[in-house]
Amino acid sequence: MKKNKLTLYILVAMILGIVVGYFCNLNAPDAKAAKVIAGYFDIISSVFLRLIKMIIAPLVFGTIVSGIAGNGDSKAIGRIGIRAMGWFLCASVISLVLGMVFVNLFQPGVGTSLPAPTTGATTNLNVAALNFKDFVTNIFPTSFLDAMAKNSILQILIFSVFFGFAIASFKDDATKTVVAFVKELVNIMLKVTDYVMQFAPVGVFAAMASCITVQGLGVLTTYGKFIGSFYIGLVVLWAVLIGAGYIFLRSSTWTLLKLIREPMLIAFSTASSEAAYPQTLESLERFGVKEKVSGFVLPLGYSFNLDGSMMYQAFAIIFIAQVYNIELSISKQIALLLVMMLTSKGMAGVARASLVVVAATLPMFNLPEAGLLLIMGIDQFLDMGRTATNVIGNSIATAVVSKWEGDLGAEPEAAEEDDALLVAVAVQD
């Protein structure tokens, strides 16, 4: 399936999923029946997401190891890591600040008529999983196979870095076979990704149909101001990220955005960053980013550079304060920003991470935890936008770091133009 056709098929599948889901929602006798119907769609979308997840671990391992083994320069890897973390830190601050600015500007929680949370209701979120001690210790794997089985990207990254440097330390041809195997592993997994992506339109259709069947389109009216203002904020964040990328990538930025259309659509429709990872990596390779950069920066970004998720956290917490008519002074909001700068970095590997960060932060500022129940029901709609934003942020960050390293190859379009020019010269000769 050609790339441009796949993008079209995914768009069509999204629209069909919304239509079918709306029809099912209207004809379901009650909410329980709607969940049962959605469960059948979930079978299909779950199969697609499982197929994607089976690719991630070997792909992350292969790209990191082949990049380091082929380079063998510990200083270069350290420099790439420092540059990437510097970009991530700036992007985090911008995302959180924009979230605060837009929630204060539009005030979606002021004068709201949302239903009050049920007395005694709980979020059932594992807030205890978000703490500094566990975050630091869980970065390091006790077993490589366990990390692979759980798709723990940070743990896989740590082992792969050690493994890559171990291979690079051999000066003779003793590891030649291993290096060749790892490089071929990357090529094979990218081919597997292409095969799995043939199933993407079906998975996207099922994910959208399931979401709309349960939620319906009516929820967009009830929460219209909240959802609308959040998405306006996301669009502005997109513009800022793209603008920052343009400073370094110039006109190549538009080529990059064109190449990441598919992973963005997949991320938006499935609300899963994992679903978009293999395709994002492949798109960056087509853009000209070398393995030693993309294989290291992209996994790191999926743990530390979730721009859309961080904007959501700031937006959600202040929204809840507005709903309960609790005023947060500028000083408290600055303190909130600093707290989330730290807590958001522990999101990697935590289930429903964005909601967990919000739930953990609310009691720190004497805000009612029950307020989170107001937005948990529409979290899928919000998650779609923030996940697509994460793809944009990480793609631009990886491309910019590659540019800084001087390892960004020729764009596919530029390469094609050069080939055409060479042919024309040859014909004239």
Secondary structure, 3 states (H helix, E strand, C coil): CCHHHHHHHHHHHHHHHHHHHHHHHHHCCCHHHHHHHHHHHHHHHHHHHHHHHHHHHHHHHHHHHHHHHHHCCHHHHHHHHHHHHHHHHHHHHHHHHHHHHHHHHHCCCCCCCCCCCCCCCCCCCCHHHCCHHHHHHHHCCCCHHHHHHHCCHHHHHHHHHHHHHHHHCCCCCCCHHHHHHHHHHHHHHHHHHHHHHCCHHHHHHHHHHHHHHHHCCCHHHHCHHHHHHHHHHHHHHHHHHHHHHHHHHCCHHHHHHHHCHHHHHHHHHHCCHHHHHHHHHHHHHHHCCCHHHHHHHHHHHHHHCCHHHHHHHHHHHHHHHHHCCCCCCHHHHHHHHHHHHHHHHHCCCCCCHHHHHHHHHHHHHCCCHHHHHHHHCCHHHHHHHHHHHHHHHHHHHHHHHHHHCCCCCCCHHHHHHHHHHHHHHHHHC
